Amino acid sequence: MAMNDNELKQEILRLKKEKNAVILGHYYQRHEIQELSDYVGDSLALAQKAQEATADIIVFCGVHFMAETAKILNPQCKVLLPDMEASCSLAESCKAEEFAAFKKEHPDHMVISYVNCSAEIKALSDLICTSGNAEKLVRSLPEEQKIIFAPDRNLGGYINQVTGRKMVLWNGVCTVHDAMQAEAVLMLKAEHPDAPVIAHPECNPALLKVADFIGSTKAMLNYIKASEAKKFIVATETGILYEMKRENPDKEFVTLRDNKSCACDDCAYMKLNTLEKLYRCLRDEQPEILMSAEMIEAAKRPIVRMLDMSKQLGIIK
């Protein structure tokens, strides 16, 4: 007989304790997954937690490239992903063979890749970044350093704009963020003129131009907490609303789905993980992320470099 949600939650907690497992959950996961996670965060925070984990099993409630990153940083751990089909449109937009050829066209450029990419792309990179540290990492490099930025042209274009760099951009996007419309935001702004617009830098340039604040998921949370505003228009994946409301119960959040012309702010991949799949994953210890030692070593170097530089720059402790 199928278990209800409360029974599933109890079984998940029991199995987690029994198997010495830790659950890492991304801000874009379903709220019931976030509730059960030992740590909830953005890509940078979760990479750090994965590196520090001492558990026997890491269950990564996110998408495939995130679970890969956990395995790369903590290869002695068994890393599980509740649904192996939880991919990422941005990671899918950058295939290793095509990117290797692109890289050869720019032999004097270093490669900075956004963490939203496959292990194969990480292995072709010199430095990994997240939306939370990309600007500071780029600013820390010599101005004369030529850079390829992959795979997100929107994030790379935003970093070019705010730093004055001229990085060469790979032509990839997150289909969720890129599809969000500036027109829909402006319509919501007309209805809620007192609400600042906060947007993720993966959004398209037109939308970013009408935003009052641009930042990573964690930066958005910090902005809301510090702001005196009581209402916000949020241009990013709707999973973040759970944490926004939890941290700011007295504030109101308006999303693009409130404008019927742009119901585009859900990532189907992020929502593939469910309580049932999380339970089965812990019970069966499957699906497991498996990678060769050679790939782990090659992909690990630019990630560790990111973490080390982030500590040196005071981005993380």
N, C-alpha and C positions, 0 to 999 in steps of 0.2 A: 504493500500500500504506500502510495506517495506521501511524503512528509510535508507538513505545512511549513511556512517560513520560520516560525519559532522553533520547531523541531530541527530544521536544517541548521539554524544558527547554533543551537545547543550541540549538535553533532560536530559542527565545524570547530567550535571552541574545544570540544573534547579531543578531537583528532589533532588539533594544533598542539595541545599540551602533551598528548601521548607521543607524538612524533617529533617533538622539539622543533616545531616549525614557526616561522615568522611570516606574517602576511603584509606585503607592501601594496598600498593602494594609491592609484593616481587620482588627482582631483576630479578627473572627468568620468570616473566610474559611477555606477548606480549608487544611490545613497545608502542602500542596505549593505553594499560591499564596503563602502567607506566606514560605516559603523563598526564593522568587524575587523578592519585593518589595524595592525599594530602601529603602523606609520602611514600617514596620508601626506602626500606632497607633490611637488612638481618634479620634472625629470632630474634636476640637479640634486635636490634633497634626497630623492629616492636612490640615485646612483651612490651617493655618500652612505646612505643607510645599508645598501646592498654590500658595499665594500667593507663596512664595519660589522656586518652580521656574524654572529657566532652560532647561530642555529644550524641544525643538520639540514633543514629544508627551507628554501625561500619560495613562497608562493607569490608570484608577481601578478597582481590584478591590475593590468594595464594592457598594452599591446606588445606584439612580438619583439620589436626592437628593444623595448625596455627590459624584457626578460633576458634577451641576449646580453644586454649591458650588465645585468646582474651576474650572469654566468661568467662573463669576461672578467669582472672585478672580483669575483669570489668563486673561482673554479672548483674548489673543494666541496662547495655546497651543491646539493641537488636543487636545481631550479625548475619550478613547475609553472605552467601557464594554463589557467582553467580552460581556455579555448584557443587552440593553435591557429584557428582562422582569424584571430584578432590581429589583423595586419594594420597598415597605416598608408593612406593614400600618398603622403609625402615620401615615405620610404620607398613605396612602389614606383614613384616617379623617377627614381635614380638607380638604374641597373649598373652593376659593377663593370661589365664589359664596355658599355657605352661611356661610363665615367672615366675608365682607365684611358680610353682613346682621347677623351676631352682633356684629361690631365696632360697627356703627351703633347698636346698642342700648345701648352703653356709651361714649358720645362723650367722656367725661372721663377715660377710661382709656388708659394707654399699653399697647402690645402687646409682650410678650416671647414669642417663639416658640422652642421647642426646635429645634435644627438638623435634626431628623428631620421635615422638612416640605418641600413643593414650593417651587420658586422663586416661584410665585404667592403663596404664603402669606408667604414671606420679604419679598416686595415690599409686603405689607400690614402688616408689622411695624415696630416702632421699634428693637428690639434682638433679636439672636439669642443663644441660650445653648446650652451642651452640658451633659451630666450632670456634667461635671467642673468647670464654673465657675458653674452656675446659682445656687447658694446665695450665693456671694460677690458675684455681680452684683446679685442682688436685695437683699442686705444693704447694698450701696453706694448704693442709691437712697433718697431721702427717705421717711420712714415714711408721710407723708401722700400719697405718690404712689399713685394707684389703678392697678391692673395687671390686664390680661387675660393669662393664661398659656395657651399652646396648643402643640401639640395633645395633650400627654400629661397626663391627669388624675392619674395615679399620681405622676409626677415633680413636678407642680405641687402636689399634695396634700402630698407629703413636704416640699417647700420651705416651704409654708405652716406645716407642723407645726414645723419646726426654726427658722423665723425669726419665727413669730408673725404673719405677714402674713395677709391675707384676699384673696388674688388670686382673681379670677373664672376658673374653669377651663373650658376647652373639653373636651367629653366624648369624648376619643380615647384609645386604648391601643395598645401593642405587644402583639399577640396572643400572642407567644411568652412574654414576661415576665409578662403578666397572667394567663396560664393556669397558671403555676407555683403549686403548692398548699402552703400552710403545713402541712397535715397530712402531706404527703410529707416535708417538711423535718423535722418533729418525729419522724417514724418513723426517718429517717436519724440524727437526733441521738441517739435512744435506742440505736441500734446503734454510734454513734461519739461517745460523750459528751465525748471530749477534743478534738473537732474544732470550731473556731469556724465559725459560719455567716456567709458573706459573700454579700451580695446587691446587685443593681443597683437603683437607685431607680425604675426602670420597673416593678418588681414590684408586685403588689397590696398594699394596706395590711396585710392579715392576715399575709402572708409577711414583710413588713418588720418587723412587731412581734416576730417570733421570730429576727431576724437579730442577730448580734453586731457586724457591721460593714456599713455601707451606703455604697456609693460607685461612681463610674464605673469603667470597665474599667481605666484606668490607676491609679486609686486602689486598686483591689483588688490589682493587681500590687505596688504599693508596700507595702500592708499585709502581704501574704504575705511579702515579702522581709524586712521588719522584724520579723515575728512570730517568737516562739520555738516556736510550735506546729509540729508535724510533719505534721498532717493537717487538711484544710479541707473543709467542705461548701460547694459553689459553686452559687449560684442566679443563673445568667445563661446566655447562649448558649454552647454547648460549644466554639465555635471558640477561645475564650480559653484553653482548656486547653493548646494548643500552646505559647503563650508562658509560661504558668505553669510548665509542666514544663521548658521550656528554661532559664528563669531559676532554677528551684528543683528540680534533679534529685533532691534528697534528701528532698523532701516529697511527700505523697500527697494526691490530690484526689478527692473523692466528689461526683458530680453527681446531679441528680434522676432521671436515667435509671436509676440504680442502684436506685431504688425503682420497681417495675413499675407502681405506680398513677399515675405522673406522667412519662411519656416525652414531655416537652413542651419540651425545652430546645434544639431545633435550629431555626434560621430557614431555611426552605426557600429564601427569596429570596437570602440570603447564600451559600447553597451552589450557586446556579445557575452561578456562575463556575467554570470548569474549566480545566485546562491546555490542552486542545484549543481552547476558546473564546478563551483568552488568546493562543494562537499565531495563530489566524485573525484575531483583532482587530489584532494587530501587523502581520501579513502584508498584510491588506487595508486597514488604517487605517479600519476600520468595526466596529461602529456608532459614530458620532460624535455627541457632544452638541452640538446647535445651538440657539442662543437669540438672540432679537432684542437689539439694542443697548439698547433701552429697558428690556426686562426685566432685562438684566444690571445696568444702572445702578440700577434701582429695588431689586433684591434685594441689591445689593452694599452699600448704605449700612448696614443693620443688622448685616451680618456684619463689616464693617470696624470698626463701633462696638464690637462684641463683642471683636474682636482687640485694639483699642486699649485698651479698658477692662481686658482681661485682663492686658495688659502693665503698665498703671498699678497694678493690684492685685497684681502679682507672681505671677500664675497661670502665665504663660508669659514667656519672655525675649524 
